[in-house]
Amino acid sequence: MTVTELVSYEDALASYDPVMGLEVHVELGTRTKMFCGCSTSLGADPNTQTCPVCLGLPGSLPVVNATAVESAVRIGLALNCEIAQWCRFARKNYFYPDMPKNFQISQYDEPIAFDGYLDVQLEDGEVFRVGIERAHMEEDTGKSTHIGGATGRIHGAVHSLLDYNRAGIPLIEIVTKPITGAGERAPEVAKAYVAELRELIRALGVSEARMEMGQMRCDVNLSLRPHGTETFGTRSETKNVNSLRSVERATRFEIQRHAAVLGSGGTIVQETRHFHEDDGSTTSGRVKEEAEDYRYFPEPDLVPVAPAREWVEGLRAGLPELPRLRRNRLREEWGISEHEMQSVLNAGAIDLITATIDAGAPADQARKWWMGELARRANEQGTELSALPITPDRVARVCELVADGSLNDKLARQVIEGVLAGEGGPDEVVDKRGLKVVSDTGALSAAVDEAIAANGAIAEKIRGGKVAAAGALVGAVMKATRGQADAARVRELILEKLGVQG
Ligand SMILES: [Zn+2]
């Protein structure tokens, strides 16, 4: 099906209500794998972080990673879930080369956490509650690289390479309840949910949740039902969508595609689909397996997980402030609008600004430098703000030097340039580049005299009482001193020398 056969988004919504289900996989940032002691660090040579357990060699026995269980419980608590008193792992049986055991250890009907919710704030400030069905623990698979095909997919490839370094990395899969009632805002709700979940995961410190690195990936289930009906339609499942924008686009596309199929009297096939970043479309993957195809059974090599209640309550008491509440608190403390806060979030600047304020900078100054000069430089270099080689402490020091009059904005920008260039901290850059504001009368006097001499006509106007004309002479002095003169002091000197009152 091509894009031209889609019905318009408005027409789709005029006839149908979308129902979504979002399944998000998060790779936990534990030091070792889910069931063995192999390292999880990224970037190692292929197949160097493996052992008999994660390679599924006969006779090897898995042992549960305690930190992963703790992370799963904390995620469950932060999502307002019930925590299981007792639960087991299950074997999910299927054959695929990236899974050397031919089964994945997962959880089936006994998830560690279930029946919760996450409140999601939409761009206009409205809060939408997304129900959480379950959060369960499982292990990641290895990574296949298909060589020779045009698209990197297995079709057309001449051979495939397998790297088992990722096999056995702990995953948490978080599954929503069916999301209804979002209407035309369904794509926005889907995006906002994944964004909020990512913030939550980061606030818990259990994963960096970088979608572009596959540490967090979303499967988008979507179906339509005619307005006024209760029964859900057949759903499609778009797999491994790996950016917030793609989650929104995939949802939107599937709404239009489903409406087109249903509207022309066709039926939706229950299948998995691939999302294409280039044109925002999805294409058919494989016909979806039913749960019974996996022949789940309790994992016999692992003991059940039975978290002690006191331990769970201790973890609950230690949860951090939830991101949405923190954002609202900071927005009020900083005195900015929803829209301005949204810009801060989009720029990934909230923690940087907070740390700069903690280091002593006033809120408006901290926000001004990160969202202005530093955002501009990050943008120029095509990098994230957090990747710039400058710390919040150093930005706070720049703010302090501006506040005490040692630097003006122009000089401060040069200091930042120096810090980013690796010339040291702000004070070092000021010293090395000689960037202090000059307000000393002796040092400024000659430059002022020169400016007056070179601009006789303007000087006459000022003598005659047109004080506003002094701006031109201040500009001349600033230029002559390469922006280092204290502009207010220069103005005073000009008026003094020309014998007029400011
Ligand atoms: Zn291993």
Residues whose N, C-alpha, C, O or C-beta is under 5 A from the ligand:
A	BS01	ZN	C36 G37 C38 Q49 T50 C51 V53 C54
